[in-house]
Each structure stands twice: as C-alpha cells, then as structure tokens.
Amino acid sequence: MGTADRSVAFSPMAITAREHGLTEFYVAPSNADEALLIDGLKVFAVENLAQLVRHLTGVEMLSPAMPHPTEQKKTPLSPMTLRTYRGSISEACA
C-alpha cells in the first residue's frame, strides 16, 4: 500500500480541526512536527493508509507523535561596526 507523503500547509488544517472539536490529527511522518505546533491536538504520524486503518480499528495502537529536536545552524556574525553599516547605506543610496 502507498506511503503517506508530505503535504504543504498543515497548520491551517490542524487549527481548523481543533476549532471543530477534533482532538486527534493523523498526518504523514514528515508533517508531524508542523502539526505538533498546534495546541490541543494529539498528533499521530502514520506511514500509510493500512496503518491508519489498523489503528482506528484497534488492531495496532499508535503512540502520539513527539517533536523532534531541530539542529539550528549558527552562522558567525561578521564584525560589522556602526560606521561600516552607515557606509553601506550611504553607498547604497548614492
């Protein structure tokens, strides 16, 4: 059976689901972190439709998704002084 693929803009759908009283939200694993940003929803990451059906029928119980820690890239700041900054603006406006 096919896999669940990433979709775009899951936040509006998750917010709408919550506003309509839904407490569980099922998404592809690649969308779980985005859906987890919405308070009040228990998010489940499902690999495919068969897994979702097994969960909903009680054959296979899934655990709610947990957020994955993200690695933030830190780019070194250049030692730009106020004088350099002002010079850049003056040159750009000239």
FENVEN-V907795 format. One record per residue. RES is the residue in one letter. NEAR is the number of other C-alpha atoms within 8 Angstrom. Layout:
res | near
RES | NEAR
RES | NEAR
This chain:
res | near
M | 5
G | 5
T | 7
A | 11
D | 6
R | 8
S | 6
V | 4
A | 6
F | 10
S | 10
P | 7
M | 8
A | 12
I | 9
T | 8
A | 11
R | 11
E | 7
H | 6
G | 6
L | 9
T | 9
E | 8
F | 12
Y | 8
V | 13
A | 13
P | 10
S | 8
N | 12
A | 14
D | 10
E | 9
A | 13
L | 13
L | 7
I | 10
D | 5
G | 6
L | 12
K | 10
V | 13
F | 13
A | 12
V | 12
E | 10
N | 11
L | 11
A | 7
Q | 10
L | 10
V | 8
R | 11
H | 11
L | 7
T | 7
G | 7
V | 7
E | 8
M | 7
L | 6
S | 5
P | 8
A | 10
M | 6
P | 7
H | 5
P | 4
T | 4
E | 4
Q | 4
K | 4
K | 4
T | 4
P | 4
L | 4
S | 4
P | 4
M | 6
T | 6
L | 6
R | 6
T | 8
Y | 9
R | 8
G | 8
S | 8
I | 8
S | 8
E | 7
A | 6
C | 5
A | 4
